């Protein structure tokens, strides 16, 4: 029973490894030296596990260590990595001339990238210098490396999208130039509202939406009524005051006679 289970697991594991086959770079290999201006030759074994994953394969010229790889230029795109093949391109002028360059393989359908062995790009005369660093950072693996650059950076081709080469758009300076309204001053006291008059009950507002003020017909009527009422009240008060004055004068005369 256990042997059957173990065999099943082994077969399943083997099938997964077959399904995850990838492109395998084979050239350049260790010790390869190309010269600036000559032909840089690349070879690979195709992906035997998929007819689609390594379609539209791209190849980049890289430099740097195993953890911080630096893109220099893209040398090929739209290659068919599902079959074995090769590609040639003119070796660019670089600095320094050393064994610190390598190729990176990527494709939109591939989940992982692949890398060729580091090789040297020598001067046209074949001169090279040793890599600046004898071991990899962190783990100290004995793999020499360095950071190179194109002699003419303007000739660099950007990374493909499959290698994360898409560039985010620049930040737009879209800030508004208008200023927000100033907040109200909490120390400002609002002016008192005018006292309501009897005429306000008759005020009507035009419904036409025009700038016309309140209707004046009702106001004129109310004002006339108020005038009549005030005049009548004034006459009534004056007559009462006159009567009181006459009575007071008569009382004073009678008091004088009695004395």
C-alpha positions as CSV (number, residue, x, y, z in Angstrom):
1,X,0.0,0.0,0.0
2,X,2.7,2.5,1.0
3,X,4.8,1.5,-2.1
4,X,1.8,2.2,-4.4
5,X,1.3,5.6,-2.8
6,X,5.0,6.5,-3.0
7,X,5.1,5.5,-6.7
8,X,2.0,7.6,-7.4
9,X,3.6,10.6,-5.7
10,X,6.8,10.1,-7.6
11,X,5.0,10.0,-11.0
12,X,3.0,13.1,-10.1
13,X,6.2,14.9,-9.2
14,X,7.9,13.9,-12.4
15,X,4.9,15.0,-14.4
16,X,5.0,18.5,-12.7
17,X,8.7,18.8,-13.6
18,X,8.0,18.0,-17.2
19,X,5.1,20.5,-17.3
20,X,7.4,23.2,-15.9
21,X,10.2,22.8,-18.4
22,X,11.7,26.1,-19.5
23,X,14.1,27.5,-22.0
24,X,17.7,26.5,-21.2
25,X,20.4,29.0,-22.4
26,X,23.5,27.1,-23.6
27,X,25.7,29.7,-25.4
28,X,27.6,31.8,-24.3
29,X,29.2,29.5,-21.8
30,X,32.0,29.9,-19.3
31,X,35.1,31.5,-20.7
32,X,33.5,32.9,-23.8
33,X,34.9,36.2,-25.0
34,X,33.3,38.4,-27.7
35,X,34.8,41.6,-29.1
36,X,33.1,44.9,-29.5
37,X,31.8,45.3,-33.1
38,X,31.9,41.5,-33.7
39,X,29.0,39.1,-33.6
40,X,27.6,38.1,-30.2
41,X,26.2,34.6,-30.6
42,X,23.4,33.1,-28.4
43,X,21.9,29.6,-28.4
44,X,19.2,27.9,-26.3
45,X,17.3,24.6,-25.9
46,X,13.6,25.1,-26.4
47,X,10.9,24.6,-23.8
48,X,9.8,20.9,-24.3
49,X,6.9,21.1,-21.9
50,X,4.7,23.8,-23.6
51,X,4.0,25.1,-27.0
52,X,2.9,28.5,-25.8
53,X,4.7,29.5,-22.6
54,X,7.9,30.7,-24.3
55,X,6.3,32.1,-27.4
56,X,7.3,35.8,-28.0
57,X,10.6,35.3,-26.1
58,X,12.8,38.3,-25.5
59,X,16.5,38.4,-24.7
60,X,18.2,41.3,-22.7
61,X,21.9,42.1,-22.2
62,X,22.4,42.5,-18.4
63,X,25.1,43.2,-15.9
64,X,25.4,43.4,-12.1
65,X,25.3,40.7,-9.4
66,X,22.8,37.8,-9.0
67,X,20.5,39.9,-6.8
68,X,20.6,43.3,-8.4
69,X,20.7,42.8,-12.1
70,X,21.0,45.8,-14.3
71,X,19.4,46.1,-17.7
72,X,21.6,47.4,-20.5
73,X,19.6,46.8,-23.7
74,X,17.2,44.4,-25.3
75,X,18.9,42.5,-28.1
76,X,15.9,40.4,-29.4
77,X,12.1,40.1,-29.2
78,X,9.4,37.9,-30.6
79,X,11.6,34.8,-30.7
80,X,10.1,31.3,-30.5
81,X,11.4,29.8,-27.3
82,X,9.3,26.6,-27.6
83,X,11.9,25.2,-30.0
84,X,15.7,25.2,-29.8
85,X,17.3,28.0,-31.7
86,X,20.0,30.7,-31.9
87,X,20.4,34.4,-32.4
88,X,23.2,36.7,-33.4
89,X,23.6,40.5,-32.8
90,X,26.4,43.0,-33.0
91,X,28.4,43.2,-29.8
92,X,28.0,46.7,-28.4
93,X,30.8,48.9,-27.0
94,X,30.8,48.7,-23.3
95,X,32.8,49.8,-20.2
96,X,34.6,48.1,-18.7
97,X,35.7,45.3,-21.0
98,X,35.3,42.4,-18.6
99,X,33.5,39.1,-18.0
100,X,30.6,40.8,-16.2
101,X,27.8,40.6,-18.9
102,X,25.0,38.0,-19.3
103,X,21.7,37.4,-21.1
104,X,18.3,37.2,-19.6
105,X,15.5,35.3,-21.3
106,X,11.8,36.1,-20.6
107,X,8.4,35.6,-22.2
108,X,4.8,36.8,-21.4
109,X,3.6,33.2,-20.7
110,X,6.6,32.1,-18.7
111,X,6.4,32.4,-14.9
112,X,10.2,32.5,-14.4
113,X,13.2,34.1,-16.2
114,X,16.3,32.2,-17.4
115,X,19.9,33.4,-17.5
116,X,23.0,32.5,-19.5
117,X,26.5,32.3,-18.0
118,X,28.5,35.5,-17.7
119,X,30.8,36.2,-20.6
120,X,33.3,38.9,-21.5
121,X,32.9,41.7,-24.1
122,X,36.5,42.7,-25.0
123,X,37.8,45.8,-26.7
124,X,38.1,45.6,-30.5
125,X,41.8,44.5,-29.9
126,X,40.7,41.8,-27.5
127,X,41.7,43.5,-24.2
128,X,39.8,42.7,-21.0
129,X,40.1,43.5,-17.3
130,X,39.2,41.2,-14.4
131,X,35.7,41.6,-12.8
132,X,35.7,44.0,-9.9
133,X,34.2,41.6,-7.4
134,X,35.4,38.0,-7.0
135,X,32.3,36.7,-5.1
136,X,28.6,37.4,-5.0
137,X,27.3,39.7,-2.2
138,X,25.7,38.2,0.8
139,X,26.5,34.5,0.2
140,X,30.0,35.0,-1.0
141,X,29.5,32.5,-3.9
142,X,32.7,32.4,-6.0
143,X,31.0,33.9,-9.1
144,X,32.9,37.1,-10.2
145,X,30.8,40.0,-11.2
146,X,30.8,43.8,-11.8
147,X,28.6,46.6,-13.1
148,X,29.1,47.6,-16.7
149,X,27.5,50.1,-19.0
150,X,27.0,50.8,-22.7
151,X,29.5,53.2,-24.1
152,X,26.6,55.0,-25.8
153,X,23.5,54.8,-23.5
154,X,21.4,56.5,-26.2
155,X,21.4,53.2,-28.2
156,X,19.8,51.2,-25.4
157,X,16.5,49.5,-26.1
158,X,14.1,49.5,-23.1
159,X,13.2,46.2,-21.4
160,X,10.3,44.2,-22.8
161,X,6.9,44.0,-21.0
162,X,7.6,40.4,-20.1
163,X,10.6,41.6,-18.0
164,X,8.6,44.3,-16.2
165,X,9.7,46.9,-18.7
166,X,6.5,48.9,-18.6
167,X,7.1,52.4,-17.4
168,X,4.6,54.1,-15.2
169,X,3.2,57.4,-16.5
170,X,4.8,60.6,-15.0
171,X,3.0,62.2,-12.2
172,X,0.8,65.0,-13.5
173,X,0.9,68.4,-11.9
174,X,-2.8,68.5,-11.8
175,X,-3.2,70.6,-8.6
176,X,-5.9,73.2,-8.9
177,X,-4.7,76.8,-9.0
178,X,-7.9,78.1,-7.5
179,X,-8.0,78.7,-3.8
180,X,-10.8,77.4,-1.5
181,X,-13.1,80.0,0.0
182,X,-11.8,81.4,3.3
183,X,-13.5,80.0,6.4
184,X,-15.9,82.3,8.2
185,X,-14.5,84.3,11.0
186,X,-16.0,82.8,14.3
187,X,-15.5,86.2,15.9
188,X,-17.8,88.0,13.4
189,X,-21.2,88.9,14.8
190,X,-24.0,88.9,12.3
191,X,-26.0,92.1,12.2
192,X,-29.5,92.0,13.8
193,X,-32.4,91.4,11.6
194,X,-34.8,94.3,11.2
195,X,-37.9,94.3,13.3
196,X,-41.0,92.9,11.7
197,X,-43.6,95.4,10.8
198,X,-47.3,95.0,10.2
199,X,-46.6,95.6,6.5
200,X,-44.5,92.4,6.3
201,X,-47.5,90.2,6.5
202,X,-48.7,91.5,3.1
203,X,-45.3,91.3,1.3
204,X,-45.4,89.1,-1.8
205,X,-42.4,87.9,-3.9
206,X,-42.5,87.7,-7.6
207,X,-42.6,84.1,-8.9
208,X,-41.1,85.0,-12.3
209,X,-37.5,84.7,-11.0
210,X,-36.7,88.2,-12.1
211,X,-34.8,90.7,-10.1
212,X,-38.0,92.6,-9.2
213,X,-38.5,93.4,-5.6
214,X,-41.5,92.6,-3.5
215,X,-44.9,93.6,-4.7
216,X,-45.8,97.2,-3.8
217,X,-49.6,97.0,-4.0
218,X,-50.2,95.3,-0.6
219,X,-47.5,97.5,1.0
220,X,-49.2,100.7,-0.1
221,X,-52.6,99.5,1.3
222,X,-51.1,98.5,4.6
223,X,-49.3,101.8,4.9
224,X,-52.5,103.7,4.3
225,X,-54.4,101.7,6.9
226,X,-51.6,102.3,9.4
227,X,-51.8,106.1,8.8
228,X,-55.5,106.3,9.3
229,X,-55.3,104.2,12.6
230,X,-52.5,106.4,13.9
231,X,-54.4,109.6,13.1
232,X,-57.5,108.4,14.9
233,X,-55.5,107.4,18.0
234,X,-53.9,110.8,18.1
235,X,-57.3,112.6,18.0
236,X,-58.7,110.5,20.8
237,X,-55.7,111.1,23.1
238,X,-55.8,114.9,22.5
239,X,-59.6,115.2,23.4
240,X,-59.0,113.3,26.7
241,X,-56.1,115.5,27.7
242,X,-58.3,118.7,27.0
243,X,-61.2,117.3,29.2
244,X,-58.8,116.6,32.1
245,X,-57.3,120.1,31.9
246,X,-60.8,121.8,32.0
247,X,-61.9,119.7,35.0
248,X,-58.7,120.6,36.8
249,X,-59.1,124.3,36.2
250,X,-62.8,124.2,37.5
251,X,-61.6,122.5,40.7
252,X,-59.0,125.1,41.3
253,X,-61.5,128.0,40.9
254,X,-63.9,126.4,43.4
255,X,-61.2,125.9,45.9
256,X,-60.3,129.6,45.6
257,X,-63.9,130.7,46.2
258,X,-64.2,128.6,49.4
259,X,-61.1,130.3,50.8
